[in-house]
Amino acid sequence: MPKMVAVLRLLAPILLVALAPVLSARADTASDTIVLQLSGPAEFEYAGYFAALWQGYYKDAGITVEIRPGSAPGQGNVDPAHEVSEGHAQFGVGSMRLVTQAAQGLPLLLLAPIFQTSGAEIYFRADSEFGSPGALLKGKIGRLPATDPLELEMSTALRGDGIDPGKLVTVPVESDQAVAALADRRVDAIVGSAWDFPWTARARTLPIKSFDPADYRVEFYGDTLFTVARFERSNPALVQHFREASLKGWAYALDHPDEIAARLVSDLPPPPGVDDPAGFNRYQVTVAQVLSRYPIVALGHSSPERWSRIEASLAGVGALVAVADPDSFVYDPERRARSRTDWRDGAILALAVLLAVAVGAALVLRRRRRAAPGTAPSLPAPTVVPLPVPAPSPPAEIAAGIGPLPEPPAGPVAPPPATDLNAILTGLEAKIRERVPASASFRLSLLDELWPCRTDTDAVSALVLGLVGAAVREMRPSDTLIVGTRNASFTSENVGDVVGGKIGDFARITVRDSGAGYGEAQLERIFDPAATARPAVAAAWPAMNRLGGYVRVESAEGVGTAIHLYFPREEQEKPAAAPEEAQGPRRYRASGSSPTQRRSRSLR
């Protein structure tokens, strides 16, 4: 027994040292006040953080929090990213400009996007028509300061529609003068935010219309909670608890909007220049509900694929020199929890085994002392546990989850005379609208100078209506359906960037919805009739093959799905279309131009 005690005394300090990080991580809270720097004044756009403070969620997590409001447009220049990077605050709230700042070297860690879409819109007077990026070429467009993140929203939408922003006729406008410039007719259109632009325009009795830049490129996230990577490394539990408390506060604010909006008015200074703070906060309640998509989408949800596409969109306008892996700047609470606990669990398990061995050895020694002299100790027979034999690896296609693929048709049939795809879609508009629920939205987005192609009008009509019906069945009340046309040109230089692309010129029909979208596993099987999530898409592959074209599918969870139908252009002289540009690394797509191209990773 003394030997066993000696062994335990030897192992005890080692065990305590190994357990120290585990115990300290559970008690990792801040004794000092933690500062949250907002990007704007105290209004409902930031209600969730105040709700977390007022409801005691931060206190319950052991965190003392000070919330510092930011500046209103044109009222100063408080940059949350620099405040956090320089240590004046530990957490901040920012826009998609955080992605560009991270690329410029700021060690930012994006913790949770609160709003699934940014709320940026291109606004124009109701007595005019500038409802698409192409239409902006015909007017005077307001240009905000380069530091305003809304400028990136407009330029990326233009690039997404194949338009060079440098070709616009622009007029410099300060951020706080955007509505005035539109009302005074100094500009015909200008980018603005749904958080305040419509409210200010209504106060000036200015009727306006708008279009969403996200209809022409990836949808940007809205306000995002962030910190710096070094703070998270030093305080992993604190960051986790702060994030959880903040999301809990946002859930409370969105579930009890009247209560929180009233308290914002009674307890905090009103936003500068707002004459009716109560009405303004009630207005922002609706904006917050729409942009967050709560409770349909979980607060703080984000997709690595979508972040990659956002990076690529920003790189396309020169805002990023290079894209990075989202894992380097986007917080994944599950991955970080695993990385922090895996080595601890291993250490604890190893030490437990050592402790058990030590105890067993001590007991054996004790028995030996009690055994008769010259008698060998009796040991139990060893137990042999056979190791499992690994099963043989399945074929590559089965392992990939594709399953048996249908054979392609024998070959394309002779195409009919030249066809105007815009005319086909215009003729289908009434039927499409009948299929879209009244609570959802729908619009056609037709390119005026669309290339003619040779195809079967009836076959195209059936394809489009089938794809629309499939999309509508998965749409939620607030979702949007867009059916549009574009020109696409592939050369030997860019065809490799597009899964299933063919060299040549094509007219394209796209059926795009903002539904829940699909993950990689579902997208891999999208063309398999026996396993597809959308049978209409599986049917489109052989149909397009017969018509001499092909089909591509893009989808991301939380973003939506787009089905692209490519029809060969009729041979004639026309200006070349801009090549399809990169959309983001590690983006999953499916293509149905041939069976071998149906599952692929693309750097688009």
N, C-alpha and C positions, 0 to 999 in steps of 0.2 A: 504493500500500500504506500509506503513512503516514496517508492520510485514513481508510482503513478502520480502522486501529488507533485513530485518534482517536475515530471513531464508537463503536467497541466500548468504549473507556474511558469514554465519556459514558454509554452504556447500562448498563454493568456495575453501578454503584451502585444504579440504579433497579431492575434485576433482582433484586439481593440484597435490597433493601428489600421488594419484593413477595413474595419467597420466604421471608422471615423468619417470617411467621405459620405458613406450612406446615411449616417445619422445627421451629419451637418447639412446634407442636401435636403433632408426633410424639414430642417429648421432654418432654411436659407431665406430669411426675410430681412428687410432693411430697417435699421434703427434710425436712419436719417430720412428726411422727407424726399420722396420721389416726385420729380417734376414731369408733367405731361404738357408739351408745347403744342397747341392747336395751330392750324394754318389760317384761321379766320376768327372773327368775333364770336362771342357767346351767343349761339342761336341753335335752332333744332338740328342743324347739320351735325352738331357735336353732342346731341342730347344724351347719347348712351353713356358717355364718360361722366357727365354730371349725375346721371341716374345711378351709376355705380358708386359714386361718392356719396350721394344723398341716401341711398338705400343701405349703405354700410358694407357693400361687397368688397371694396378695397380694405376696409378695416378688418373684416372677417378673414381676409387673406394675410393679415399682419402687416399691411402696407399703409403708410401715411402718404397721402397724395396731394399735391398742389397742381391745379389745372390753370395753365396760363393761356388766356385767349390770344389769338394772333391779330393781325391787322386786316382791315377791310381793303378791298381793291382801291388803289390810289391813296391809301391812308398810311403808308409806311412800307417797310420791307423786312418783316420778320420771317426768316427762312427756317422752318423747323429742322431741316436736315443739318444745317450748320449749327443750330443751337444744340442739337443732340450730339453731333460729331465733336464739338468743342467742349462738351461736358456741362453746359449750362442747363441741360435737361437730360433725363434718362430715356424718355419716350417722346414720340412726336406723331403727328398726323399729317400726311402729305398726299400728293397726287401722283400721276404717272411720271412726273418729273423725277421722282425718286429713282426710277430705273436709269435715267440718264446720269443722275448724280452718282449712283453706284458705279456706273461704267467709267466715270471720271476719276474714281479713286476713293470716294467716301465709303467707309466700311459699313454700309447700311445693311440691316436685316429686316425684311418686310414680314411683319408678324401676322397680319390679318386684314384683308380688304373687307371693309364694312359694307360697301356698296358694289354690287355686281356690275354696274355700269356707271360711267362717270357723270352722265347728265349733260354732257356737252351737246349743243345743237347749233346749226347754222341758221340764224334768224334773218328774215327779210320782211318787208312791209306787206301787208295782206293785199294791197292793190297792185303788187308786182308778182313775178313768177321766177324764182331762183331756186327751184326745188331739187336741184341735183348739182354735183360738182361741175359738170360740163356747162351748166347754165351760168355759173359764176364768171365764166370767161366773157360774158356779155355786159358786165356791170362794173361798178367801182366797189371794191371789197375792202372793208376795214381790216387793218393789220395792227394787232395788239403788240405790246413790247415783247421782245424775244424771250424775256424771263417769264412771261405768262404761259402756264402750261396749256391753256386753251389754244394757243397758236399751233402746238404740236397736233392737237385734235384735227384742226382744219387741214394742215399740210399733209398729214398721213392719209386723210380721206381723199384728197386730190390725187396723191400718188396711187392709192388703191384703185382709183378709177382711170388710171393711165394719163393723168393730167400733170404737167409740170407746173408747180406753184409759181415759178418765176414768170410764167406767162400771164398771170393775173395783173389787172390794173388795181393797185392797192393805194390806200390812204392811211397814213399813220393815225392811230387813235389810242388814247390812254385807256387803261382798263376800266376806270370808273366813268368814262364818257361814251361807252359803247351804245347804250340806248339813246342818248342824246344825239349821237352822230347819225343813227338810223332815222330818228324822228325828224332831224333837220335836213335830211336827204343829202348829207355829205357823203354817205355811203349807201349802197343798195343792199348789201348783206354784210353780216359780221358774225363771228363765232361768239357764243355766250354760254352761260351755265343755267341749267334749269333751276338751280337753287335761288337765283335772284332776278334773272333777266325778264321773264314773263311778269313777275310782280312789279318791277320797275316800269316796264312798258305799260302795264295796266294803269299805274298811277299817272302816267302821262297821256292816258287815253289813246295809246298807239296800238292799233290792231296789227298783229304780226302772225306770220306763219314760219315754219321751220322744217328742216330735215335732219336726220340723225347721221353723223359721220360714220357710225358703226355699221351702217348699211353698205358701206363700201370698203371696209377693212375689218380686221379683228376688233371686237368690242373691248375697250379699255376698262379696267377696274376703276372704281371711284376712290374716295378717301380711304387711305390705308394706314393702319397702326404700324409703327416701326420703332426699332432701336438700333444700336450699333452692335456689330458682331462681338467685339471684345467685352461689352457689358453682359451679353448673354453667356459667353464662356465663363465669366467670373461669377455670374448670378443666375444659373439656369433655372432654379426653382422659382426665384422671384419673377423672372420674365414669364414663366409658364403661368404663375398665379395671377400676375397682372393682366395677362392676355385673357385668361378665363374670366376674371372679374369684369373686365371691360365688355366682353361679349355678353355676359350675364346682364350687365347694365343696359346694353343695347336692346336685348330681348325685352327687358322691363319697359324701356322707353317706347318701343314700338307696340307693346301690348297695352300700355297706359299712356297714350300720347297726349291726351288732354291734361292729365295731371302734371306731366313733365313740362309741357309747353307753358302752362300757367306758372309753374315755379321758375322757369327761365325768365319770365317777364317780371315776376315779383322779387326775385333774389339777385338778379344780375343786371348790369348796365345794358341798355338797349344797343343794338348794332348801329353804328354811325349812319346818319342819313335816313333812318327808317322812322316814319312818323307814326306808324301803327304797329308797335312791336308785337302785340297780341295777335293781330291778324296775320302779320308776317310769319310768326312761328306756326300758326295753324296752317298757313299755306305750305310751309316747309315740311310739316307732318306728312302731307300727301306725297311730296317729292321723295322723302326718305322711304316711305312704304313702297313706292314704285321702283326706286333705284336699288334698294336692298333685296327685293324679291323675297323678303321674309314673310311667312315661314316656309315658302316653297323651297327656297335654297337656304341652307344653314348659314348663319352668320359666321363670317371669317373663312368661308370656303374659297379655295383657289385651286387652279389646275396648272401643273407644270407646263403642259403643252400650250395652254393659253398664254402663259408668261413668255414662252419662247416665241410665239407668234407676235406678241406685243413688242418684244425686242426687235424682231425682224422688221416690223412696220416702222419702228423708230429709226432703225438703221437705214431704211429705204429713203428717208428724208435727211440723212446726214446727222441725226441727233445722237447716234451711236457710231463709234468707229468700228467696234466689233461686238458680237453678242457673247454672252456667257451662259454657262449652265445655270438654270434657275436654282438648282440646289445650293449654289454659292451665295445667293442673296435672298432666298425665300425660305421662311421658317416652316419646318415640318415638325410639329410637336411629337408625333409618333416616332419618327426616325430619331429625333434627338433623345427621346426618352429611352429608346432601345440602346443607343450608343452609350448613354450614361450608365445604364444598369447592367449591360451585358458583362462588362469586366468585373463589376462588383459581384454579380451573381456567381461568376466563375471563381472569383477569389473566395467568396463565402463557402461555395461548394468544396473547393480544394481544401480549405482550412477545416471544414467539417469532417472531410475524409481523414485528414491528418489527425484530428482529435479522436475520431473513432478508432483509428489504428493505434494511437497511443494508449487509449483506454484498454483496447483489446490486448495489446502487448503487456500492459501492466497486470491484467487479469491472468494471462498465461504464466507470467513469472510467479504470480502468487500461487497458482496451482502447482507449479513445479516444486516450490518450496515445501508444499504439503505432501507431495507424492513420496512414496517409499524410496529409499536409496537404491539406485541401480535399476529402477523401473522406468522405462521410457514413457513419456507422456502419451496419452491416447488422444489423437487428433481425429476429427471427423473427416470422412471421405470427401474429396472435393466435388463440387457440383459443376458440371460442364453445361454451359448454355450455348447452343449452336448459334452462330452468327447468321443473320438473314442473308440469303443469296439475292443480289440485285436482279430485277427483271430485265430482260433485254430491252434496249431502247427502241421505241416505235419509229416507224418511218418519219422523215422530217415533216411531211405535210400533216400527218396525224398529230405529231407533237406540237405543231404550230396551231392546232385547233381549227384547221380549215375543213378537214373531212374530204370526202370524194367530191371532185369538181365536175360539173356538167361539161360535156364535150361542146366545143364551139360549133356553130353552124358550118356547113361545107364551104361557104364563101359568100361574099356580098352579092346582092342582086343588082341589076342595072338600075341606077337611080332615075327618077322621073325628071321632068323639066325643072328649071330654076324656081325656087320657092322663097318667099319672104317670111322669115320666122316671126318678125314683129306683127305681121298681118294675122298669122295663126294665133298668137297670144292675145291680140286685141279681140279677135273673134271669140276667144275662150273666156274673156274677162268676166262676163256675167255668170257663166257656169262655175268659175272658180269662186266668185264671191258667194254664191249659193252654198258652197261647201265650207266656207270659213265661218266659225261661230261669231255671233254678233259682238261678243266680248273681246275677241281677238282683232288684230288689225291686218290688213292686206294692201299691197300696192304692187303695180307693175313698174319695172325700171327698165325701160327700153332704150337701146342705143339708136340714135337717129340714123347714123351712117353705118348700119349693120350690113355686113357682107351678105349677098344672096348665096344660097346653097341649093343643092339638088337633093330633094328628099320627098317622102310621102306625107302629104298634109294630114291624112287621116291617121296614119301611124303616129306622127308627132303629137297630134291632138290626144290620142288615147294614152300615149306615154305621159304627157304632162298632167292630164287629169288623174291618172293613176298615182303619180308621184305626189300630187297635191293632196289627194285623198289620204294617202299614207301619212303625210306630214301632219295633216289636220287632226288625225286620230290621236296623235301624241302631243298636240299643242295644249298649253295651259291657257286660262282665260286672258292673261296679259301678254301672251306671246304674239309674235309678228311673223307673217309669211310674206316673202318677197319672191316674185317670179320675174326674171329679167333676162336681158340679152347683152352679149358683149362679143367683140372680135378677139381672137387669140391667134398669135403667130409663134410658131416654134421653129427654131433653126438648130443647126448642129451644135451651136454654142450653149443654148439654154434648154434643149429638149431633155437632157439628162437630169435637170432639176425638177421635172414634173413626172410623177409616177404614171406610167402608161402613155406618156406623150408621144406623138408622132410628128415628124418634120412636115411642116406645111401650114397652111392658113385654114382657120376654122371659124365658123359662126357658132356661138355657144348659147345654150339656154341653161339657166340656173334656177333651181327650185330650192330656196333657202328658208329655213325656219329657225326661230330662236328657242326651240324646245330644250328638253333636258340633255340631248346629245348622247353619244355612245362612247364607251371606253374602247381601249385597244382590242380586247377580246371580241367584243361584238362587231367591231369594224372589220376584223380579220375574216369574219364569216358572212359579211353583208351580201356577197354574191352567191352564197351557197343556198339553193332553194330549200334544202332540208333544215337549215339552221339559221337563216337570216332573220334579223329583227324587223326588216321591211321587205316583204315579198315583192312589192312593186319595184324595188331597186334590183332585186335578183332577176326579175323579168326584163328590166331595161337593158341588161347586158347583152343577151342574145338579140334583142330587138335592134339595138344600136349597131351591133355587128352586121346584121342584115342590111342596115341602111348605109353601111360603109363608114360609120363613125365609131365613137366609143364613149364610155361613161366613166366619170371619176366621182368619188364621194369623199367629202371632208366632214369630220365631226369631232367634237370635243365636249366632254361632260361639262354641263353648266353654261355652254356657249350655244350649241345648236348643231344643225346638220345642213349641209349644202350638197345637192346632187347636180353635177355638171354634165350636160349632154353636148358633145362636140360633133358638128356636122361639117364635112369638107366644103370649103368655099368653092363657088363656081369660078372657073378659070377666066379671069379678066383683069385688066390693069386697074389697080386701086392703090391708094397710099398704104404703106405698110403699117400694121398695127404694132403698138409697143409690145415688146416681149413680156410674157408673164413674169413678174418679179418674185424674188424670194419672199416667203411668208413666215419662215421661222424654223430653227433647227429642231430635230427630234419630233417632228409633226407626223402623226400617223394618218395615212390615207389609203384608200382602196381604189383600184382601177380595174375596169373590165374590158380593156382592149384585147387582152389575151390571158389565158389561165396563169401563165408564169408571172404576170405582173399584178396579181391580185392581192398580194400582201407585201408591203415594202415599207422601209423607213426612208423618209425624204428629207433633204436639207432645204426644202423650200420653206 
